[in-house]
Amino acid sequence: MRPLGDDIIHSVTNPTLKLTAAIHVYGGDVFATERSEWETEALEERPYDVDKAVKRFEEANR
């Protein structure tokens, strides 16, 4: 485990076809904290879309 600061941006890639996962531990209210995410096709930072993320997880779980 490696702690990251509040202003750290990180990227993770998976060079294999196997499913991988990561655990992120946040302090405070995860959904009330302003966050951003990286748009992988356009390579642009954008505001984190909680609803879109929830839909992606639901689809992956099906």
C-alpha positions in Angstrom: 0.0 0.0 0.0 1.2 3.5 -0.8 -0.5 6.7 0.5 -1.1 9.4 -2.1 -1.6 13.1 -1.3 -4.8 15.1 -2.0 -3.4 16.5 -5.2 -1.9 13.4 -6.7 -3.0 12.2 -10.2 -2.2 8.6 -11.1 -2.8 6.3 -13.9 -3.1 2.5 -14.1 -2.8 0.3 -17.2 -3.3 -3.4 -17.6 -1.2 -4.9 -20.3 -3.0 -8.2 -20.1 -6.5 -9.4 -21.0 -7.0 -10.6 -17.4 -9.4 -8.7 -15.1 -7.6 -6.6 -12.5 -8.8 -4.5 -9.6 -7.5 -1.9 -7.2 -8.7 -0.8 -3.8 -8.8 3.0 -3.0 -9.4 4.0 0.5 -10.7 7.6 0.9 -11.3 9.6 4.0 -14.5 11.6 4.3 -17.4 11.7 1.9 -16.3 10.2 -1.4 -19.2 11.5 -3.4 -19.2 15.1 -1.9 -15.5 15.6 -2.6 -14.7 17.3 -5.9 -12.8 14.8 -8.1 -11.7 14.5 -11.7 -11.1 11.6 -14.1 -9.1 11.1 -17.2 -11.0 10.6 -20.5 -9.0 7.8 -22.1 -9.8 8.5 -25.8 -9.4 12.3 -25.9 -6.7 12.2 -23.1 -8.4 15.1 -21.3 -9.1 15.7 -17.6 -12.8 16.2 -16.8 -15.0 16.3 -13.7 -15.7 12.9 -12.2 -19.2 11.7 -13.2 -20.5 9.6 -10.2 -23.6 8.4 -12.1 -21.6 7.3 -15.1 -19.2 5.4 -12.8 -22.0 3.7 -11.0 -23.5 2.6 -14.4 -20.1 1.2 -15.5 -19.8 -0.8 -12.3 -23.3 -2.2 -12.7 -22.6 -3.2 -16.3 -19.4 -4.9 -15.2 -21.1 -6.8 -12.5 -23.7 -8.2 -14.9 
